[in-house]
Amino acid sequence: MPLKEVDVKSLNINPFTAIGDDWMLVTAGDQDSHNTMTASWGGLGELWGAPVATCYIRQSRYTKEFVDASQTFTLSFLDPARYRRELGYLGRVSGRDEDKIAACGLTPVAVDGTTTFAEAGLTLVCRKAYATYLGPEGFVPGVVDQERWYADGDYHTMYVAYIEHAYVAQ
């Protein structure tokens, strides 16, 4: 599906729905070597005078290796009514173990030196600006239920990235 670039500030997107309820794909790597994962934690907003996205990736995730090795990554939004099963699979299965993208029947597409999917209705191309480990020592006592979210000790890295390009499917 062809992509049309749009001004990110023209988007009418509710991040609570698009990320928290409908989920997004975090994808990094080039056309030949890439990986993706489903994410439901993240945000969209303004920081340092520019539109930014945040996403959170556990230390154990294979996609983290690709994000760490790349300057850019994409956040891709697929229609959850049509792709909920695939989004669930991409969040459960590791790309270390199998070609999970092929197993879902998604079509990788090169964009701005990184990768998105032909099935995405919206793709944000993001350039990393900041990354920090969210370990146990930074939590305000009694606020976040660490036993619920981190009983296994697999904490997240938070990435803040400039949104360089926004593409919609035509």
Stockholm file with secondary structure:
# STOCKHOLM 1.0

chainA/1-170         MPLKEVDVKSLNINPFTAIGDDWMLVTAGDQDSHNTMTASWGGLGELWGAPVATCYIRQSRYTKEFVDASQTFTLSFLDPARYRRELGYLGRVSGRDEDKIAACGLTPVAVDGTTTFAEAGLTLVCRKAYATYLGPEGFVPGVVDQERWYADGDYHTMYVAYIEHAYVAQ
#=GR chainA/1-170 SS CCEEEECGGGCCCCHIIIIIITCEEEEEECSSSEEEEEECCEEEEEETTEEEEEEEEETTCHHHHHHHHCSEEEEEECCHHHHHHHHHHHHHSCTTTSCHHHHHTCCEEEETTEEEETTCSEEEEEEEEEEEEECGGGSCTTTSCHHHHHTTCCCEEEEEEEEEEEEEEC
#=GC SS_cons         CCEEEECGGGCCCCHIIIIIITCEEEEEECSSSEEEEEECCEEEEEETTEEEEEEEEETTCHHHHHHHHCSEEEEEECCHHHHHHHHHHHHHSCTTTSCHHHHHTCCEEEETTEEEETTCSEEEEEEEEEEEEECGGGSCTTTSCHHHHHTTCCCEEEEEEEEEEEEEEC
//
